[in-house]
Amino acid sequence: MANISIGVIGAGLIGRKHIKKAIEHPDFELAGIADLDRDAVSAQYPGIAVFGDYRSLLDQARPQAVIIASPNQSHASIGIECARLGIDMLIEKPVTDTLESAADLLLEVRANKVRTLVGHHRRHHDQVKTLRRLLGDGLIGNLVGVSAIWAAYKPDDYFRIAPWRTQSGGGPILINLIHEIDFLRYTAGEIRGVSAISSSRQRQFPVEDTAGALLEFDAGCIGTVFASDSAVSPWTTEQGVGEAAEFPFSGESSYRFVGSRGSLEFPSLVHWAQADGGQNWNRPIQSQRLFASSIDPYRAQLDHFRDVVLGKAESLLTVEDGARTLIATLAVAEAAASGRRIDLDDRYEALAAGKYPPASQDTNPRKAS
């Protein structure tokens, strides 16, 4: 079988990670890289074709597939052009920067029948797959609720080198919470309604530094999620699974899934239950640590993308699914700004029909964020 020719568009922090994985992967051939800083990228990757813009990469290298790791606001336009050329794509999260552009991209993807995968890499962890299987098998009975924490203290340099992070859209809701929202959609079910509150008291920036949300899922499960980039804690998924060198490993669980017959911590996969499936608060609850292997989720994601491109697997996260994660995440910002509960069903339906936004909704979903 011939290797899949692949291009990478964007050589920033996450783009370089994708480049490394593509070079190492036995089933891909890196056809080229596109980045505005062509000279610096060429010096970093001698022997690899580097183009100053993505159109030159598409025209000259003619890759079969691409990884889009460019700035968020360019995801839709690049993705639309790739779709029209019949090029399959892995798009970094968020799938696009607005819901209107996500709907435009979705229409082109459907019209041209290209295969897509959105880069919410956590879906590819073995711990996540194990958790989802255990929940689906009813290990803890009916899922009643879930609580999640993402709390870390971002240093001053994080904001100094990228001042846009102090402005609307640069806070933990759209930068960090979007990962938790996608994880919750994948493990606990679709999110149907959102209420939220946010604060900028710690840093005094125009954007939030802390947010909390109340989520309603399919089948009535209720969830709470807390996110802050201004609090010191061991409770982030990155620290819990040790997936990134930037986050020292803690091994601590930042999620608790609570069911009618027991509970599960994640990512430690500690199972809490009473003997013989008991349901009585007067009886002791015992714990057991379950096992799941630890793998590189970015390599696993690329393995899955290979299978998607070859038609051997259905995408774990299509453009439409990624856009639903964006809808739910933007709803957290909107709910916090408006002080009202946001129902999501009409928005999901409008997206699926290619008619986003619904007539009753503000046409600028970034306004409230």
N, C-alpha and C positions, 0 to 999 in steps of 0.2 A: 504494500500500500504506500503510495506517495505521501510525503509529508504535506500538511496543510500550510499553505503560504499565508502568513499573517503579518499585518502591520500594526504598529502602536502609534496612536495619535495623542501626543502630550507626554513629555518626559519630566514631569514634576515628581514629587515624592512618590505618589502611588503609581505613576507611569513607569518610573524606574523599577519599581517592584515587579510590575507586569513584564517589563523588558527582560529582567533577569530570569523570571520563570519561563518565558517563551524561549529564550536562548537555551535553557537547560532541558526543555521538554523534548523527548525523542520524537514526538509526532507532529511538531510544528517546525516550520522554517521561517525565521524572522526576515521578511522581505524588505523592511525598512521602518524608519521612525520619522514622524513629522513633529517638528517643534519650532516655534518662532525663534528660539535661540539656537539656530542651526550650528554655529561654530563651536559653542560650548558643548553641545550634545555630540557633535562629530568627534571632538577631542576625547570625550568620555567613552565613545564606542567606535574605536578605529576598526575599519573593515566592514562596517555596517552602513548601508545607504541611509543618509539623513537628509530630509527635505525641509525647506523653510515653511511650507504650508501643506496642509493635508491633501489638497487637490493634486499637487504634484506627486505625492505618494500614491494616490489612487490611480492617476493617469499613467505613471511610469512603472511603478512596481507591480501594479495590478494584483493586489492580494486577494485571496479567496475570502478572507475574514479580517476583521480589524478589532482592536481594543481601543475604545474611545475613553481616554483619560485626560481630556482637555478640561479647561474651566467649565463649570456647570452651565453657564449661559450659552455655551456653544454646542452642548450635547445634541440638541434638537436639530439644528441646521446641518451638522455633520452627519448625524444619523439619517436624516431625510435624504441627503445626497448619496450615502452608502446604500440605502434601501433602493433608490432609483437605479443604482448600478448593479443591484442583485448581490450585494456583499453582506454576508452574515456579520453580526456585531455583538461584542460584549461591551456594554456601556457601564461605566462606573456610576456609583450612586452619587447624588440622586439622579434618576433617569433623565430629568430635565430640570430647569429652574422654575418653570411655571406650569400650571395645569393646562393652559391653552396650548403651549408648545408640546406637551406630552400627548395631547389629543391629536395634534397635527402629525407627530411622529408615528403614532399608532396607526393612523389612516394609511400612511405610506408603507409601513411595515406589512400591513394586511394586503394592500394593493399589489405589492411586489413579492409577497410570500417569502420574505427573508426570515432567517432564524435569529432569535435574539436571546440574550441573557443579561440581566442587570446585576452589577457587582456588589450585591449584599453578601459578602463572603461568608458571613457567619452561618448561613444555611448549610455550608459544606463541612462544618466541624462534625467529627464522629460523635462528640458529646451531644450535639444538637439533634442529630439523627436518632440517637438512642433515646433522648428525652421524648422526641415526638412519637417514637414507636411505643414507649411505655405509657404515654398519655393515651394514645390511640387504642392500646390493648386494655385500658381500664384499670391499670395497676392501682390508681388512687381513687377509683370510682368516678363519679361525675365531677368534672372540673367546676369548682365553686368560685374560686378567685385566684388571682396572681398578683404578687407585689414585686416591684423591680426598683433598683437603685443604680444610677450611674452618677458617681460623684468623684471628681478629681480636681486638683488645683492647677490650672494652667499658669505657667510662669509669665512674667511681664513681657519677656521677649516674644512670646507667642503673638501678642497683640502689636508689639512694636514693629516687627518685620512685616506684618500684614494688617495695616490699620482698618481695612474693611471689616475685620472681625469685631470691631467695636461698634459697628453700625447694624441697622436692621438686616436680618438674614444671616448675621455672623455669629449668633449666640448658640448655646448648647441645644436649642430645640432643633434647628435645621442642620447643625454640624454633627451632633452626637445622638440626640434622641431619635433621629430617623433610623439609626441602627436598631435601637430597642423596639421601636414601633414595628419594623419589619420582622424582627425576631418574634415578637408577640403575635403578629398576624400568622406567622408560620407555625407556631406551637400551640397557641390558645384559641385560634380561630379568627374569623373576620371581625374587625372592629366596626360597630354599628353607630356608636355615639360617643362624643367626647365633651368633657367639661375640664376646665383648667384654670390655673392661676400662675402668674409669673412675677418675678421681682428683679430689679437691677440695683438693689441696695448695697451689695457688697463692692461692686466695682464702679458704680455710678456712671456706667456707659449708657448710650441711648438704647442698646439692645439688652435683653435679659441676661442675667448670669445664673439664674435659678428658676426652675419651673416644676410644677406638679400637675399631674393629670389624672382624671378619673375616666376609665374606659369601660364601655359596655360591649361585650362580645356576643357572637352567636350563642344560642342556647342559654343565654342569661348569665354567663360568667362575668364577674366584675373584676376589674384590674386597677391597680394604682401604680404610677410610675413617677419617680422623682429624679430630676437631672440637675446637676450644678457643675459649673467649671470653676467654682470658687470655694470648694470644700475638700479637705484632706480626708481621704478614706481609702480602704482596700477594696471597695465595692464597685468595680467596673468589670464588664465581661473581659476586656483586654487583660486585666490583672488576674482575673479568675482562671482563664485558660492559658495564659502565657503566650498569646498569639503574636505579640509585637515587642521588639527589643526596647522600644520607647517606654513601655509600661512594665516595671519590675513585677515579677510573678508574686502573687499573694496566695493563690489557691482558694480564696474565699468565694462563697456563693453570694451573688447579688440578686438572685431570683428565688422566689418561693411559690411553688404551685400547690394550691390547697384543694383537696378533693373530699368527696363524701366518705371515702374509706381510707384516706391517708394523705400524705403530702410528699413533695419532692423538692429538694434544693438543687439549684443549678448555678455553676457547672460541676459542683462536687458530686452530684447525683446521689445524695444521701436520701434514702427512703424512710419515711416515718409512718408507722402503722401500729395498730393494736393486734394482738394475737388472734388468729383465726378470723380476721376481717372484722373485728369488733368495732362498734360504734357507740361507745359509752364514755363520757368524760371522767367517770370514776375509775376507769381502768388505765394502767400504765401504757405509755406509747414507746415502742422500741425503734431503734434506728439500725439501718443496714446500708453500707456504702456499696453502690452498684458500680460496675466497671464499663468504661468506654475508652477506647484507645485515643491517643492524642496525635493528630496529623496536621500537616501544613494546609490550612484551608484554601490558600491561594493556588497551590498546586492542585488540590482536589477540584477547585473551581475550574481550572484550566482543563483538567481531565474531562470534566462534565461538558465544558464548552466544545471540546473535540467531538464528543459523542453527539452533541446537539447539531454541530455542523455536518457531521456524517449521516445524520438522520437516524442514529441508533438510540436516541433518548429524547424525550420531551423536555423542554426547558424547565428548570426548577423555578425560574423567575423571569417571565417574559416582560416586555415593555409595558403591557397592560397591568400586570401584577405589580411592577415597580411603580407605576403611576398611582395605583391604589395605596401603596405605602406613602407616596408623596401627599396624596389627598388627606390621609389620616394625620400625617405629621403637620401639614399646614393648618389643619383644623385645631390642633393644640394651640398654635400661636393665635389663631382667630378666636378661639374660645377664651383664652386668657385676656385678650384685648377687649372683647365684647362683654365678658361676664355671663355669657349664655351657653347653654348646651347646644352642640352642633350635631345634627343628624347627618349621616353620610350616605344613606342608601340612594338618594336622588343623584348625588354626585358620582357614585360608582356607575349608576345606570347611564348617566349622561356621557361619561367617559367611554363606556362600552359602545354607545351609539355614535360616537364621534361628534357629539354636540355639546362639548364642554365649553364654557360653564353653563349650568342650567339658567334659564331666563330669570329666575328669582334670586340669583346670586350675584354678588359684586364681581365684575369682570376682572378685578385685579386681586388675585389671591395673596399676593405678597404685601398688600397694603397693611393688613393687620399684623404682619409679622415684624 
